[in-house]
């Protein structure tokens, strides 16, 4: 277990995360209080944010090899 100091930053209280506890590549964290513990974790994408992602090109997978062959299949 490690300890860090709490300091005042404007109207807020803040801590500095030690470098080895950094969330590399993460720009936002969720903060949750559970009892007397405070938990920090990376913000998880929501389904609402899924619609904002870049769409695939219209020709995406237009030409591709069969992933599963028809060998061994039978008609029902």
WOUR-V705976 format. One record per residue. N is the residue number from 1. RES is the residue in three letters. PHI is phi as a letter, one per 30 degrees, with the letter a starting at -180 (999 if undefined). PSI is psi in radians with two decimals (999 if undefined). OMEGA is omega in degrees with one decimal (none if undefined). Layout:
N:RES:PHI:PSI:OMEGA ; N:RES:PHI:PSI:OMEGA
This chain:
1:UNK:999:2.52:-179.9 ; 2:UNK:b:2.73:174.7 ; 3:UNK:b:2.57:176.1 ; 4:UNK:b:2.79:178.9 ; 5:UNK:d:2.58:174.2 ; 6:UNK:c:2.37:178.6 ; 7:UNK:b:2.86:-179.5 ; 8:UNK:d:2.32:178.1 ; 9:UNK:b:1.65:-173.6 ; 10:UNK:i:-2.19:177.7 ; 11:UNK:c:0.09:-176.4 ; 12:UNK:c:2.85:170.6 ; 13:UNK:c:2.52:-174.0 ; 14:UNK:b:2.84:172.0 ; 15:UNK:b:2.79:171.6 ; 16:UNK:c:2.22:176.8 ; 17:UNK:d:2.29:174.6 ; 18:UNK:e:2.58:-175.3 ; 19:UNK:e:-0.69:-177.9 ; 20:UNK:d:-0.12:175.7 ; 21:UNK:c:0.19:-177.4 ; 22:UNK:d:2.56:172.9 ; 23:UNK:c:1.49:-173.7 ; 24:UNK:d:2.30:178.3 ; 25:UNK:i:0.08:-178.2 ; 26:UNK:c:2.27:-179.4 ; 27:UNK:c:-0.25:178.9 ; 28:UNK:b:2.50:177.2 ; 29:UNK:b:2.55:167.8 ; 30:UNK:d:2.54:175.2 ; 31:UNK:b:2.26:-175.8 ; 32:UNK:b:2.39:173.8 ; 33:UNK:c:2.21:174.9 ; 34:UNK:b:1.79:-176.1 ; 35:UNK:i:-2.17:179.3 ; 36:UNK:c:0.27:178.3 ; 37:UNK:c:2.57:173.4 ; 38:UNK:c:2.22:-176.0 ; 39:UNK:c:2.27:174.7 ; 40:UNK:c:2.35:175.3 ; 41:UNK:a:2.67:179.6 ; 42:UNK:e:2.50:176.4 ; 43:UNK:d:2.28:179.1 ; 44:UNK:c:2.46:177.5 ; 45:UNK:d:2.59:177.0 ; 46:UNK:c:2.88:176.5 ; 47:UNK:d:-0.53:177.4 ; 48:UNK:d:-0.61:179.6 ; 49:UNK:d:-0.32:179.9 ; 50:UNK:d:-0.68:-178.7 ; 51:UNK:d:-0.34:-178.7 ; 52:UNK:d:-0.12:179.5 ; 53:UNK:d:2.72:179.0 ; 54:UNK:d:2.38:-178.6 ; 55:UNK:d:2.75:176.2 ; 56:UNK:d:2.65:176.7 ; 57:UNK:d:2.65:-179.6 ; 58:UNK:e:-0.51:-178.7 ; 59:UNK:c:0.27:179.6 ; 60:UNK:e:2.13:178.7 ; 61:UNK:i:0.41:178.1 ; 62:UNK:d:-0.71:177.1 ; 63:UNK:c:1.96:179.3 ; 64:UNK:a:2.74:176.5 ; 65:UNK:d:2.68:175.7 ; 66:UNK:d:2.27:178.6 ; 67:UNK:d:-0.71:179.2 ; 68:UNK:b:2.22:179.5 ; 69:UNK:d:2.82:178.2 ; 70:UNK:d:-0.02:-178.8 ; 71:UNK:d:2.28:178.7 ; 72:UNK:i:-0.11:178.0 ; 73:UNK:d:2.74:177.0 ; 74:UNK:b:2.69:179.9 ; 75:UNK:d:2.46:177.9 ; 76:UNK:c:999:none
